[in-house]
Amino acid sequence: MVNDRSSCNSQRDNRRLQLLFQSLSRWQAPLQSDRFFATLDQAFPEGPDPRISTRVLSGLAREHALDMALLTLSWHQMNKHVLNCYHYSSVISACAKTCMWKEALQILRTMEQSKVEASAIIFNAAINACEKGGAWDNALELFALMSQRNVELETITFNALISGCQQGGRWEKALQLFSLMTESDVLCTTTTFNAMISACKRDGAWEQALQLLTRMADFRLDMDTITFNAAVSTCKRSCEWKRALQLSSLMIWDEV
């Protein structure tokens, strides 16, 4: 009987979600908060299960529907529903996909005011939003806060930070982060090195770029098209034509 009841509840929730997303898909900007809240009230008259809330917010994040995600979060807060880190991370992820880093930081502050502890997932989503929005100083501040709170630093954390430094032309800071990454035994990936080499390209630091290629071999990482193109561009930028040709030949030889 318990399993039958659980199955019925699950089918009911899935049906409600389907109807909700069908309804929301017809909405057009600008959104009217009162009408939006009424739609959620009608879909979940007794209040949604936390797992359903996560699915709603994640679905809106996937569709880059940040306005709806923010209103949904407000609706939960207004009705004093219990929210957890997964709800907040879904909305912050939506901010990242739309480059709305200021909104991501505001949600992070709101979350902490609600006494919800920020996890690595939350910080990584916020750092990703800052990186995509070009707010690399804010990303570094979040990174410092993670270190202060002993939040686990992951590959995705460093990759987003290094990518932000690359866009800001801060290859020396990128190298510092890379050193910390290796010292902390955090897994380096091809994406890590691609961002590092691209950061060197901005300032024509071709020697550092070639050293990074050697380090990739030490880490037994495969070089891809992005790797070679970034290294070749770095050498060209510094008029190191001979080395650029050598890299192009190696690229052809390795069938990259």
N, C-alpha and C positions, 0 to 999 in steps of 0.2 A: 504493500500500500504506500509506503514511504517513497519508494522508487517511482511508483506511478504518479504520485503527487508532484515529485520533483520534475519528472518528465513533462507533466502538464504545465508547470510553472515555466519551464524552460521554453516550451513551445509558445506559450503566451508572451513571454518576454521577447522572443525572436520575432513574433508577429508584430508586437508593438514597435520594435526597432525598425522593422521593414516599413511600416506605415509612417513612422516618424521621418525617416530619411526620404521617403517618397514625398511627404509634405514639404520638407525643408528644401528639396531639390527644386521646388517651384518658386521659392522665395527669391526676391531680387533686392538689391541694395537701393536705397538705404533701409536698414532693418528698423522696425518699430519694436522696441523692447517689450512693451505691454503685450502686443500680439504674440511675440515670440514666447514670452513667459506663459501665456495662456495655452499655447500649443504644447509646451512641455507639461503643464498642469493636466491637460487633457490626456496626454500620452501616459503619464505616470501619476494618477490621482492619489495613490498612497505613498508616493515617493519611490524612486528607483533603487534597486539593489546596487551596492557599490560596484559590482562587476559590470552591470549594465551601464552604469555611468561611465566607466572606463571605456567600454565599447563605443558609446556615443561620442565621447571626446576624441578617441582615437580615430574614429571614422571621419569626424570633421577635420582632424589634423591631416589625414591622408588626402582629403579633398581641398586642402589649403583654405578651408573656410574659417579663417581666424575670427572674424566678427561673430559668427555663430558659436564658436568654441568659447569666446570670452563671455558672451551672453549666457551660455549654458553654465559656465563656472559661476557667474553672478547669481543665476537662479538657484544653484545649489547653496551658495552662501546665504542668500536671502531667506531660504527655507530651512536654514541651519542643518543641512544634511552633512553627514560625516564624510570628509574628503581625505584622501591619502596621497602619498607621493606620486602614485601612478596617474591620478586625475590631473595633478598639476603638471607632471612631465608631458602628458599628452598635449596640453595647451601650449606649453613652452616649445614643444616640437613644432606645433603649428606656427608659432612665432618665427622659428628658425627657417621654415620653408617659405615664409613670406618676408624674410629679412627684417622683421620687426623686433629688433633687439631691446629697445626701450621698454616695450610691453613685456618682453620676457623677464627683464630685471624687476619690473613692477610686480609681476606675478610671483617671482621669487621672494620679494619682500612681503607680499601679502601672505604667502604660504608660511613664512617664518613667524609672522604676527599671529597666525592661527595655531602656532606651536606644532606644526608639522615639520619634522626633521628633514633637511635636504640631504638626499642620498647622492651617490655618484651619478646615478641616472639623471637626476635633476640638474646637477652642476654641468654635466656633459651637454645636456640639451641647451642650457643657458649659454654656455661657452660657444656652442655651435651657432646659436642665434647671433651672438656678438661677432663671431668670425664672418658669417655670411653678410652681416650688416656693416662690416668694416670697422667695428668698434673694438679694435684689438687691445687697447689699453684696458677697457672694461673686462675683456676676456682674461687678461693677465691678473686683474684684481680678483676675479673669481677663482683663478688658479691658486693665488696666494691664500685665499680663504679656505680652499680645500685642504691645502697643506697645514694650515693652522688647526683645522678641525680633524686632522688625521683621516680625511676621506680618501679612500683608495684611488690612486691615480692610474688611469688605464690608457691603453693604446689610443683609444678614440679621443681622450683628453688631450694628449700631446699632439696628435695629428691635427686636431682643430686649431690648437695654439700655434703650431709651426706654420700651418697654412695661413693663419692670420698675419704672422710675421712676414711671410712671403709676400702677401698682398700689400703690406705696409713698407716693404723694402727694408726690413730689419733682419738681415741675414745673420748678424752677429748674435742677436737675441735668439734667433732660431737655433744657432749652434749651441748656445748655452742650454736651451731646452733639450736639445738632442743629447748633450752630455749628461744632463740630469736624468733623462729617460733611460740611458744605458746604465748609469750608476744605480738606478732604482730597479733594475732588472725588469723593466717594462718591455713587452714584446715590440720590436721594431718591424715594420712592414715595408713593402715596396712603396706604398702610399707615403709613408714617413720620409723616405729618401727622395721621392719625387718632389715633395714639398720643400725639402731642404735644398735640393739642387736648384729648384725654381727660385728660391729665395736668394741664392748666390747669383743667379742670372741677373737679377734686378740691379746689382752693384758691380757686375762684371768680375765677381770673385771666382775666376776660373780655376785657380789652384785648389781652392777648397772644394769646388765641384768635382774635380778629378779625384781628390782624396776620398770624397764620399762614394764615388764609384768603386774604389778599392774596398771601402768598408762594406759595401753591399756584398761583395764576394766573400768577405770574412763572415758575414751573417748568413751566407748561402741563400741570398735572395735573388730572384730572377729580375733582370732589367727588362722593362717594357718600352713601348714607343715613346711614352711620356718621359721616361728616364733619359733616353738617348737624345730626344729633341731638346730637352732642357739643358743637357750638358753641351750639346753642339751649339746651341744658341748662346750659352755663356761664353764659350770659346770665341765665337764670332764677334760677340760684343766687345771682347778684349783684343780683337784682331789677332787671335791665336789660330790662324787659318790652318796651319799644318796639323794641329791637334784636332781641330774640327773635322778635317778630312779623315784623319785616323779613326775618329769615333764613327763617322759615317760609314767607313769601310767595315768597321767592326759590327755595326748594325746590320749591314747587308750580309756579312759572313754568318752572323748568328740568326739570320732570317727573322729579325724582329719586325 
